[in-house]
């Protein structure tokens, strides 16, 4: 077998992962393929299809040397004996399991394409998030090809958007799951050899296939649970006079808990958390584990509640109406340092504000193109601008929904002067200097921060 690597799927998984492998494995040819010609053209241009710190420099350094982007999947499958699969596995929108189960049609089509194009033995690596025991279905499809042998390996990604390159270069762990047979263990070791070019061996963990597949879902579920948990406490903080940042800091000092993912905000977003939890719910229900399914469903319900609660706070503070008022939305990406808006809290919050007949001015350093697509259908009600000062001009309120560093360094005295009065600021990320903004004159509200009413009540 040769050492060439193909990745089917040139999205948030395939692009960054293969770029890092190209850097540390110069003796390997890396081919990234996708059926989307526009996306591949972008990977081969000066304007990559995704924004990720450090990615642009990495791709441009190795592209054309040992890193190649193409739509020719047949050629790539034939040329490479190791095939990573990173295609989209969205939540089903139709039929049984709609709204919960993973839509595996693209994944299955990829498996069939591999079987049809194969010209020798292959190792097929599951990189996308999949329901447990999906590898069995992959193996059944590939086994129809009687001439060649296929090993199916689970190697889930644990990347955080905004820090994907750092996460790839300095991972907490690399997880590789394979069948506990001589052939399976040999295939696992060949995948481990790729990562061992830069990852210490003690951080490369090997398990059976099913443990690896479930770990990805379990890890995302646990992280999302922490966000929903701290956001649930933020509601109680606002009613009692407690400060969520103080509560989180004190809890996080307990080494059994730790500080990670204890930052309150408008809720989790991105392509993974909600999708994976709903998939987990569906899977638990399919095994008759209803109580377990109900438990994980509540994590998503709390996330939705946090966004509805933010709207309620905005309405209550702004005299119970935002009709025909201009609201400046600072940030539309689901988190800082990415242009990704999939499942961004900003989408639901903006929809709710628009339903209240608000006029929106949306600004974001990297996500405006996606924002326009996500909010199409509201002509005349939204202005998109890269300039936060323009967004705030004549606005009644600012709502900070993404914690971009840019928003922390703006001249808020200048902004205050051009806003309508009273000028409201709702910091849904608790990333601004609340004391300073109040001194300037803003009517300021944070998430999980005591309001004047709750403080007075607590004092009595």
C-alpha positions as CSV (number, residue, x, y, z in Angstrom):
1,X,0.0,0.0,0.0
2,X,1.2,3.6,-0.7
3,X,1.2,6.4,1.8
4,X,-0.9,8.9,-0.2
5,X,-4.0,10.3,1.6
6,X,-7.3,11.4,0.1
7,X,-10.0,13.3,2.0
8,X,-13.5,13.3,0.6
9,X,-15.1,16.5,1.8
10,X,-13.5,19.9,1.6
11,X,-15.3,21.6,4.5
12,X,-14.4,22.6,8.1
13,X,-13.0,19.1,8.8
14,X,-11.2,18.2,5.6
15,X,-9.5,21.5,4.7
16,X,-7.7,22.3,8.0
17,X,-7.0,18.6,8.9
18,X,-5.3,17.9,5.6
19,X,-3.4,21.1,5.6
20,X,-1.8,20.2,8.9
21,X,-1.1,16.7,7.7
22,X,0.6,18.1,4.6
23,X,2.8,20.3,6.8
24,X,4.0,17.5,9.1
25,X,4.1,14.7,6.5
26,X,6.0,16.2,3.5
27,X,6.6,12.7,2.2
28,X,2.9,12.1,1.7
29,X,0.7,13.4,-1.2
30,X,-2.5,14.8,0.2
31,X,-5.6,15.2,-2.1
32,X,-8.8,16.9,-0.9
33,X,-11.8,16.4,-3.1
34,X,-15.4,17.7,-3.1
35,X,-18.3,17.7,-5.6
36,X,-18.7,21.4,-5.0
37,X,-16.7,23.1,-7.8
38,X,-17.1,26.6,-6.3
39,X,-15.7,25.4,-3.0
40,X,-12.7,23.7,-4.6
41,X,-12.1,26.9,-6.7
42,X,-12.0,28.8,-3.5
43,X,-9.5,26.4,-1.9
44,X,-7.3,27.0,-5.0
45,X,-7.7,30.8,-4.8
46,X,-6.4,33.6,-2.6
47,X,-9.8,33.6,-0.8
48,X,-10.3,30.4,1.0
49,X,-13.9,29.2,1.6
50,X,-13.6,29.2,5.4
51,X,-11.9,31.5,7.8
52,X,-9.7,30.0,10.5
53,X,-6.7,31.7,12.1
54,X,-3.5,30.3,10.6
55,X,-5.2,28.3,7.8
56,X,-4.6,30.7,5.0
57,X,-0.9,30.8,5.4
58,X,-0.7,27.0,5.8
59,X,-2.7,26.2,2.7
60,X,-0.8,28.6,0.5
61,X,2.5,27.3,1.7
62,X,1.8,23.6,0.9
63,X,-0.8,23.9,-1.9
64,X,0.7,22.6,-5.2
65,X,3.5,20.9,-3.4
66,X,2.0,18.0,-1.5
67,X,-1.5,19.4,-0.9
68,X,-4.0,19.4,-3.8
69,X,-7.7,20.4,-4.1
70,X,-9.8,18.8,-6.8
71,X,-13.3,17.7,-7.8
72,X,-11.9,14.4,-9.3
73,X,-12.8,12.0,-6.5
74,X,-12.3,8.9,-8.7
75,X,-8.7,9.9,-9.5
76,X,-8.0,10.6,-5.8
77,X,-9.5,7.3,-4.6
78,X,-7.4,5.4,-7.1
79,X,-4.2,7.3,-6.2
80,X,-4.6,7.0,-2.4
81,X,-4.7,3.9,-0.2
82,X,-5.9,5.9,2.9
83,X,-9.2,7.7,2.4
84,X,-10.6,10.1,5.0
85,X,-14.3,10.8,4.8
86,X,-15.4,14.2,6.0
87,X,-18.7,14.8,4.2
88,X,-21.6,16.6,5.7
89,X,-24.0,14.6,8.0
90,X,-26.7,17.1,8.8
91,X,-29.9,16.5,10.8
92,X,-32.6,14.9,8.8
93,X,-35.4,17.3,7.7
94,X,-37.7,14.5,6.4
95,X,-39.1,11.1,7.1
96,X,-38.5,9.1,10.2
97,X,-36.2,10.8,12.7
98,X,-36.7,14.2,11.1
99,X,-35.3,16.9,13.3
100,X,-33.2,14.4,15.3
101,X,-31.5,11.6,13.3
102,X,-28.4,12.2,11.1
103,X,-29.0,12.4,7.4
104,X,-26.5,9.8,6.0
105,X,-27.3,10.0,2.3
106,X,-24.1,11.9,1.5
107,X,-22.1,9.5,3.6
108,X,-23.6,6.5,1.9
109,X,-23.1,7.9,-1.5
110,X,-19.4,8.4,-0.6
111,X,-19.1,4.8,0.5
112,X,-20.5,3.6,-2.8
113,X,-18.2,5.9,-4.8
114,X,-15.2,4.5,-2.9
115,X,-16.3,0.9,-3.7
116,X,-16.9,1.8,-7.3
117,X,-13.5,3.6,-7.9
118,X,-11.3,1.4,-5.7
119,X,-8.3,-0.2,-7.6
120,X,-6.8,-2.0,-4.5
121,X,-7.0,-2.4,-0.8
122,X,-8.0,0.7,1.1
123,X,-8.2,2.1,4.6
124,X,-11.4,4.2,5.0
125,X,-11.3,6.6,7.9
126,X,-14.6,8.0,9.4
127,X,-13.8,11.7,10.2
128,X,-17.3,13.1,10.4
129,X,-19.5,12.6,13.4
130,X,-21.7,9.5,12.9
131,X,-24.2,7.5,14.9
132,X,-22.6,4.5,16.8
133,X,-22.2,1.4,14.6
134,X,-22.3,3.4,11.3
135,X,-19.0,1.7,10.5
136,X,-20.9,-1.6,10.1
137,X,-23.0,-0.1,7.3
138,X,-19.9,1.3,5.6
139,X,-18.3,-2.1,5.8
140,X,-21.3,-3.8,4.2
141,X,-21.3,-1.4,1.3
142,X,-17.6,-1.8,0.7
143,X,-17.6,-5.6,1.2
144,X,-19.7,-5.8,-2.0
145,X,-16.4,-5.2,-3.8
146,X,-15.1,-8.8,-3.6
147,X,-11.7,-8.2,-5.2
148,X,-10.2,-5.8,-2.6
149,X,-10.1,-5.5,1.2
150,X,-11.3,-2.5,3.1
151,X,-10.6,-1.5,6.7
152,X,-13.0,1.0,8.3
153,X,-11.4,3.1,11.0
154,X,-13.1,5.7,13.3
155,X,-10.9,8.8,13.8
156,X,-13.3,11.6,15.0
157,X,-12.2,15.2,15.0
158,X,-12.2,17.3,18.2
159,X,-11.7,20.7,16.7
160,X,-13.0,24.0,18.1
161,X,-13.7,26.5,15.3
162,X,-11.5,29.6,15.8
163,X,-8.6,27.4,17.1
164,X,-8.7,24.5,14.7
165,X,-5.1,24.7,13.5
166,X,-3.8,25.0,17.1
167,X,-6.1,22.1,18.1
168,X,-4.7,20.0,15.3
169,X,-1.1,20.8,16.0
170,X,-1.4,20.5,19.8
171,X,-4.3,18.1,20.4
172,X,-5.4,16.9,23.8
173,X,-5.6,13.5,22.3
174,X,-6.0,11.7,18.9
175,X,-8.6,9.0,19.0
176,X,-8.4,6.0,16.6
177,X,-10.9,3.2,16.7
178,X,-10.6,-0.1,14.8
179,X,-11.7,-3.7,14.9
180,X,-9.7,-5.7,17.4
181,X,-8.5,-8.1,14.7
182,X,-5.0,-8.5,13.2
183,X,-6.1,-6.6,10.1
184,X,-8.0,-3.9,12.1
185,X,-5.1,-3.3,14.5
186,X,-2.7,-3.0,11.6
187,X,-4.9,-0.4,10.0
188,X,-5.2,1.5,13.2
189,X,-1.4,1.6,13.5
190,X,-1.1,3.0,9.9
191,X,-3.4,5.9,10.8
192,X,-1.5,6.4,14.1
193,X,1.7,6.7,12.1
194,X,0.3,9.7,10.3
195,X,-0.3,11.6,13.5
196,X,2.9,10.4,15.2
197,X,4.8,12.7,12.8
198,X,4.0,15.5,15.3
199,X,1.8,14.2,18.1
200,X,3.5,12.4,21.0
201,X,2.6,8.7,21.0
202,X,1.1,8.8,24.5
203,X,-1.6,11.2,23.2
204,X,-2.6,8.8,20.4
205,X,-5.4,6.6,21.9
206,X,-6.7,3.5,20.3
207,X,-10.0,1.8,21.1
208,X,-12.6,-0.4,19.4
209,X,-14.6,1.2,16.6
210,X,-17.8,1.7,18.6
211,X,-16.1,3.4,21.5
212,X,-14.5,5.9,19.1
213,X,-17.7,6.6,17.4
214,X,-19.6,7.2,20.6
215,X,-16.8,9.3,22.2
216,X,-17.3,12.1,19.7
217,X,-21.0,12.3,20.5
218,X,-20.3,12.0,24.2
219,X,-17.7,14.7,24.3
220,X,-19.8,17.2,22.4
221,X,-22.8,16.4,24.6
222,X,-20.8,17.0,27.8
223,X,-19.5,20.3,26.5
224,X,-22.9,21.5,25.4
225,X,-24.3,20.4,28.8
226,X,-21.9,22.6,30.6
227,X,-22.9,25.6,28.5
228,X,-26.6,25.0,29.2
229,X,-25.9,24.4,32.9
230,X,-24.1,27.8,33.3
231,X,-26.7,29.5,31.3
232,X,-29.5,28.1,33.5
233,X,-27.6,29.6,36.5
234,X,-27.4,32.9,34.7
235,X,-31.2,33.2,34.7
236,X,-31.2,32.6,38.5
237,X,-28.3,35.1,39.0
238,X,-30.4,37.9,37.3
239,X,-33.3,37.2,39.7
240,X,-31.3,37.0,42.9
241,X,-28.6,39.6,42.5
242,X,-25.7,37.1,42.0
243,X,-23.1,37.6,39.3
244,X,-22.7,34.7,36.9
245,X,-19.0,35.5,36.3
246,X,-18.2,35.4,40.0
247,X,-20.2,32.2,40.4
248,X,-18.4,30.6,37.4
249,X,-15.0,31.7,38.7
250,X,-15.6,30.3,42.1
251,X,-16.9,27.0,40.8
252,X,-14.1,26.7,38.2
253,X,-11.5,26.8,40.9
254,X,-12.7,23.4,42.1
255,X,-10.4,21.1,40.3
256,X,-13.2,18.5,40.0
257,X,-15.1,21.0,37.9
258,X,-12.6,23.2,36.2
259,X,-13.2,26.6,34.4
260,X,-13.7,25.4,30.8
261,X,-17.1,26.0,29.1
262,X,-18.4,27.9,32.1
263,X,-18.8,31.2,30.3
264,X,-22.4,32.3,30.1
265,X,-23.7,33.7,26.8
266,X,-26.6,33.5,24.3
267,X,-26.3,29.7,23.9
268,X,-24.1,27.3,22.0
269,X,-24.0,27.2,18.2
270,X,-21.9,25.7,15.4
271,X,-22.3,22.7,13.3
272,X,-21.9,20.1,16.0
273,X,-23.4,20.6,19.4
274,X,-27.1,20.7,18.6
275,X,-26.9,18.2,15.7
276,X,-24.9,15.7,17.8
277,X,-27.2,16.0,20.9
278,X,-30.3,15.5,18.8
279,X,-28.7,12.5,17.2
280,X,-27.9,11.2,20.6
281,X,-31.5,11.7,21.7
282,X,-32.7,9.8,18.7
283,X,-30.2,7.0,19.2
284,X,-31.2,6.6,22.9
285,X,-34.9,6.5,21.9
286,X,-34.2,3.9,19.3
287,X,-32.6,1.7,22.0
288,X,-35.6,2.3,24.3
289,X,-33.6,4.6,26.7
290,X,-36.3,7.2,27.0
291,X,-35.2,8.7,30.3
292,X,-31.7,9.1,28.9
293,X,-33.1,10.7,25.7
294,X,-35.2,13.2,27.8
295,X,-32.1,14.2,29.8
296,X,-30.1,15.1,26.8
297,X,-33.1,16.8,25.0
298,X,-33.2,19.2,27.9
299,X,-29.7,20.5,27.1
300,X,-31.1,21.8,23.8
301,X,-34.3,23.1,25.3
302,X,-32.3,25.2,27.8
303,X,-30.2,26.5,24.9
304,X,-33.3,27.7,23.1
305,X,-34.7,29.2,26.4
306,X,-31.5,31.3,26.8
307,X,-32.1,33.0,23.5
308,X,-35.8,33.6,24.2
309,X,-34.8,35.0,27.6
310,X,-32.4,37.4,26.0
311,X,-35.2,38.7,23.8
312,X,-37.5,39.0,26.8
313,X,-34.8,41.1,28.6
314,X,-34.4,43.4,25.6
315,X,-38.2,43.9,25.3
316,X,-38.6,44.5,29.0
317,X,-35.7,47.0,29.2
318,X,-36.8,48.9,26.1
319,X,-40.3,49.7,27.3
320,X,-41.8,46.5,26.0
321,X,-41.5,47.3,22.3
322,X,-38.7,47.4,19.7
323,X,-41.1,48.1,16.8
324,X,-39.5,50.4,14.3
325,X,-36.4,50.8,16.6
326,X,-33.0,50.3,15.2
327,X,-31.0,47.5,16.9
328,X,-27.3,47.2,16.1
329,X,-26.2,43.5,16.2
330,X,-22.5,43.3,17.0
331,X,-21.5,39.8,15.8
332,X,-23.3,37.1,13.8
333,X,-20.8,34.2,13.8
334,X,-21.6,31.6,16.4
335,X,-18.2,32.4,18.1
336,X,-15.2,34.7,17.6
337,X,-12.4,33.9,15.1
338,X,-14.7,32.1,12.6
339,X,-17.0,33.1,9.8
340,X,-19.3,30.1,10.5
341,X,-22.9,30.9,11.3
342,X,-24.4,27.4,11.4
343,X,-26.8,27.2,14.4
344,X,-25.5,30.6,15.5
345,X,-27.6,32.1,18.4
346,X,-27.7,35.3,16.4
347,X,-30.0,33.7,13.8
348,X,-32.8,32.9,16.3
349,X,-32.3,36.1,18.1
350,X,-32.5,38.2,15.0
351,X,-35.5,36.3,13.8
352,X,-37.3,37.1,17.0
353,X,-36.3,40.8,16.9
354,X,-37.6,41.0,13.3
355,X,-40.8,39.4,14.3
356,X,-41.2,42.3,16.8
357,X,-40.7,44.7,13.8
358,X,-37.3,45.9,14.8
359,X,-34.9,47.4,12.2
360,X,-31.5,45.6,12.4
361,X,-28.0,46.8,11.5
362,X,-25.7,43.8,11.5
363,X,-22.0,44.0,11.7
364,X,-19.4,41.2,11.9
365,X,-15.7,41.0,10.7
366,X,-16.1,37.6,8.9
367,X,-19.7,36.4,8.8
368,X,-21.7,39.0,6.8
369,X,-22.0,36.9,3.7
370,X,-23.5,34.0,5.7
371,X,-25.6,36.4,7.7
372,X,-27.3,37.7,4.5
373,X,-28.1,34.2,3.5
374,X,-29.4,33.2,6.9
375,X,-31.7,36.2,7.1
376,X,-32.9,36.5,3.6
377,X,-36.7,37.2,3.3
378,X,-36.7,40.4,5.4
379,X,-36.2,43.1,2.7
380,X,-35.9,46.6,4.0
381,X,-35.6,45.5,7.6
382,X,-31.9,44.8,7.7
383,X,-28.7,46.6,6.9
384,X,-25.4,44.7,6.7
385,X,-22.2,46.6,7.3
386,X,-18.6,45.8,8.2
387,X,-18.3,49.1,10.1
388,X,-19.6,48.9,13.7
389,X,-19.8,52.7,14.0
390,X,-22.1,52.8,11.0
391,X,-24.2,50.0,12.5
392,X,-24.6,51.9,15.7
393,X,-25.5,55.3,14.1
394,X,-29.0,56.3,15.2
395,X,-29.5,52.9,16.9
396,X,-31.6,52.6,20.0
397,X,-29.6,49.6,21.2
398,X,-26.5,47.5,20.7
399,X,-26.7,43.7,21.2
400,X,-23.4,42.0,21.4
401,X,-23.8,38.4,20.2
402,X,-20.2,37.4,19.3
403,X,-17.1,38.1,21.4
404,X,-14.9,39.5,18.7
405,X,-11.8,41.3,20.1
406,X,-12.8,44.2,17.8
407,X,-15.9,44.9,19.8
408,X,-13.9,45.2,23.0
409,X,-11.7,48.0,21.6
410,X,-14.3,50.3,20.0
411,X,-14.6,53.9,21.0
412,X,-17.9,53.6,22.9
413,X,-18.0,57.3,23.7
414,X,-18.1,58.0,20.0
415,X,-20.8,55.3,19.6
416,X,-22.9,56.7,22.4
417,X,-22.9,60.2,20.9
418,X,-24.5,59.0,17.6
419,X,-27.1,56.7,19.2
420,X,-30.7,57.6,20.1
421,X,-31.3,58.2,23.8
422,X,-31.7,56.4,26.0
423,X,-28.9,54.3,24.5
424,X,-29.1,50.6,25.5
425,X,-26.4,48.0,25.4
426,X,-27.1,44.3,25.9
427,X,-23.8,42.4,26.2
428,X,-24.8,38.8,25.7
429,X,-21.2,37.7,25.9
430,X,-20.2,39.7,29.0
431,X,-17.1,40.8,27.1
432,X,-17.4,44.6,27.4
433,X,-16.4,46.9,30.3
434,X,-19.7,47.3,32.0
435,X,-18.5,49.9,34.4
436,X,-17.1,52.1,31.7
437,X,-20.1,51.9,29.5
438,X,-22.4,52.8,32.4
439,X,-20.2,55.8,33.1
440,X,-20.5,56.9,29.5
441,X,-24.3,56.8,29.8
442,X,-25.4,53.5,28.4
443,X,-28.3,51.6,29.9
444,X,-26.3,48.4,30.2
445,X,-27.4,44.8,30.7
446,X,-25.2,41.7,30.8
447,X,-26.1,38.0,30.9
448,X,-26.4,36.7,34.4
449,X,-25.6,40.1,35.9
450,X,-27.8,41.6,38.6
451,X,-30.2,44.2,37.5
452,X,-31.0,47.2,39.7
453,X,-34.3,45.6,40.5
454,X,-32.7,42.3,41.7
455,X,-30.0,44.2,43.6
456,X,-32.6,46.2,45.5
457,X,-34.7,43.1,46.2
458,X,-31.6,41.2,47.5
459,X,-30.8,44.1,49.8
460,X,-34.2,43.9,51.4
